[in-house]
Amino acid sequence: MTHVRLLACRRAGATVERAASTRTTEQPGKPPSHQMPNSKHATAAARVRPRASQRKVQTRRILAERALIEAAEELYARHGLDGVSLREIGAYAGSANNSVVQHHFGGKDNLIRAIFEFNLVELDAVRAQRLAAAEAAGLLGDLKTLVETLLLPIAQHENSQGRTTYLGFLLAVQQGQSISKLRDDSDHIAPVTRRLITMIRDLRSELPDGVFKIRLAGASLLFFSQMARIATDEAPEMPRNAVMDDAIDQAVAVLAAAYRPRAHLRST
């Protein structure tokens, strides 16, 4: 799924509403333009009709893909990556076609990537706003501020139904495969997120690359777990904001912990 299509999916609802409310107005006293005996106009109209038809097809495709993405996100968040079939995802999205996911995405791996990138585009925009505010406040060198900028938008991110299912989806992905691999492959559509991770890396420059990646993954997983737990807890022991603040502190602690390499000696 290309960057353009990802953005189109996000904006599809508003686009369809605008298209439905927009109509071509005719001047009073004149016949409708399609009835005017003008060969130039007729030729132009003939060219416009196929374009309009193509736009309708494209809009239907975009809306179908968005429905599949949000259905898969919700089901993966509930049941895990191995707990739901592509056929079940299609049915949950309202399609009677058993192969609708394969038609639009090719398979499960591409669907997972599409969910990740679909949300990443919007999260990157939110992170850009938070990063600009941090820069204005002179906090770009503060590890906690950068970690908040990276993780808090995920906890606050909602789908078109107002549900925070993306958090559960990320937790399912983290348990089944590497989010860092998905993120690395999606750098081109999330420049702010890439910059943010680089800034966090620079603050912990004494960590070897492998150790930093493990710590970032561990900090993220810890945060996802805490936030997913309170999302399903009907009687939480702490207010949501308090749990969120504590989860951020724990994630920062993972990244900020001193690195003490140890030599492992083999017994002889």
N, C-alpha and C positions, 0 to 999 in steps of 0.2 A: 504494500500500500504506500503510495507516494506521499510526500509532504503536502502536495496540493490537495490530494484526496482527503488527507487527515484533517486539514483545515476546513475543507468543504463539509465533512461529516459534522464538525463542530457547529458550523453555521447553517446547516441544512434546514433546521426548523424555522429559523428566522427568514431564510430565503424563500421557503415555500409560502409562509404567511404573507410576505411582501408581494410575491407573484400573484397570489390569490386576490389581493386587494387592489392591484394595479391594473387599470384598464386604459386603452387608447381612447382619447376623447376626440370627437369629430366637431368641426366647426358648424355652428347653426346655419341652416339654409343650404347646406351642401349635402349631396348624397354621400353615403359611406364611402370611404376611400377605395374599398375593394370593388365598388361598382363604377368608379370613374373610368371612362374610356381612355386610359393613358397607357400606352404600350410600355413606356419606361417603368411606370409604377407596377404594371402587371409582371414585368420581368423581375423587378426587385422583390415583389411579393412571393414569386415562385422560389426565389432563393431563400427568403426568410422562413417559409414553411418547413423545409427540411431541418433548418437550424433549430426552430422551435421544437420540432419533434425530437431532435437529438438532445435538446436540453431536458425535455420531459423524461427521456430514457435515463439520462445521467442523474437527474434528481431522484428518480425511483431507485437507481442503483445505490446512490449515496445514502438514502434513507434506509434501504435494506441492510447495508453494511453497518450503519450505526446501530440498528436494532439488534443485529447479530453480535456486535461488539459488546453492547451493554448487557445482553442476555448472557453471553459467555462470561463476562466479568462477574456478574452476580452469581451464576452457578458455580464457577470456579472458586469464588470466595466462600461459598457455602460448603462445597463438597470436595474441594481440592482439584488439582489438575487431572488426577486419574479417576475421579469420582463421578464424571459425567461424560457422556458420549457426544460426538458432533451432531448426531441425529437429535438427541435431546435438546441441544442448544438451539438447533433450527426450529424445533417444535415450540420451545419456550419463547422464541422470537416471533412466533405466529406464522411460520411457514409450513406448508404441507409438503414441501420438497425435501425428501430425506437427505439429499446431497447439496443442500443450499450453501452450507459452510464451505464445502470443497469448491463449489462454483465460484464463490466470491474470494476465497482466501487460499485455496489449494490444499489446506490441511491444518492440523492442530498447531504446529510450530509457527506457521505464518499468522494464524489467528491470535496466538499468545503475543506475538510481536506487534500485531496491529493494535491490540488492547493497550499494550505498554506505550506505544508511540502516540496513539490517539489521545491518551491522557497526558503524556509528557509534553506535548505542544502547549497545552493550557497551563500546566504546572510551571513550565519555563517562563511564561509571561508573568505569572504570580511571583515567582522567585526574582524576576527582574525588578519588579516594584519594591519588593522587600530589600533587595540588595542596594537599590538606589537610596532607600531610606537609611540603611545602615551606613552607606558611604557619607550621606549628609550628616549623620550623627558622629562620624569619625570612629566607627566600630568595625571596620573591615579587618582589623587585626585581632578581634575578639573571637575566640573559638566558639563560645556558646552562641553568639549571634549568628555565626555562619552555619552552625548545626541547626539552629532554629529555622534559618532561611531555607535550608535544604529539606528538613523533615516536616515542619509544621504545615506547609501547604498540602501535604499528602493527607494528614489527619483531617483537614478541613475541606477536602475535595469531595464534591458530590456529583452524581450522575444526573441525567435529565429528570429523574424521578425524585431527586433530593436525597438519595441514599448514598452512604459512604462505602460503597462496595469495593472501590478500588483499593482501599487499605487491605481488605481481606484477600483480594486478588494478589497483591504484592506479597503478602505473607505466604500464600499458597505457592507462588513462584519461587520465593526464597527457599522454601523447604524442598522444592523439586529440582531447581536449577539455579544458575547464577544470575542475579539481577545485574551485577557488574558487567557481564557479557552483553546483556541486552542494552545496557546503558552505553557501553563502549561502541556498539554497533549503531547507536542512534545519536551519536554526538552531533551529526550534521543538522539535526532538527532541534537541538537543545543547547545552543551556545552558552546560555547563562548558567545552566546546570553544570556544563563542562567547566566553565570558569570558576564556579563556586567550589567544585570538588578540588580543582587545582589550588585554590586559595587555602582550603583546609589542609591539603597535602603540604603546602609550603610552611604552614604553621607547625607541622609535625615532620619537618624535613629530616630529622635524625632517624626516622623509622625506615627500614628497608621497604622497597616497593611492595613486596609480597606481604609483609606484616601490615602495612597500611591498608591494603585491599581487604585483608582478613578483618581488621579492626573496623573498617567502614561497613563491611557487610554485617559484622556482629552488632555494631551500634544500631544499624538500620533495623535488623531483625528484632532486637530488643524493643525498639520503639514501636515497630509494627505490632508486636505481640501484646504490649501493654495497651495500645489503643484499640486493637481488635477485641481484647478481653472486655474492656468497659463498654464497648459497643453492643455486646451481647449480654451484659450483666444488668438484670432488671433492678437490682438493689445494690449499686456500687457502694463500697465503704468510703470512698472519697469522691468529691465533686470531679467532674470530667476535666476541668481546667487544672485542678491540682494534680490529677494523675498525669496529664499532659506535661506539666512543668517538671514533675518528677521523672518522667520518661526521658525528657530532654536532658536533664541532669545526668541520668544514668548513661545515655548515649555519649555525652561529652566526656564522662569519666572513662569510658572505654577508649576513646580516642586520645585522651590526655595522659593516660597511665604511662609511667616511665618504662622505657624499653631496656630490659636487662638481658642481653644475649648470654646464653649459658653454653659452655662447652660440654658436650655429652661424651664422656669417656667410656670406651668399650672395655669391659673387664677382660683380663687375659688370664 
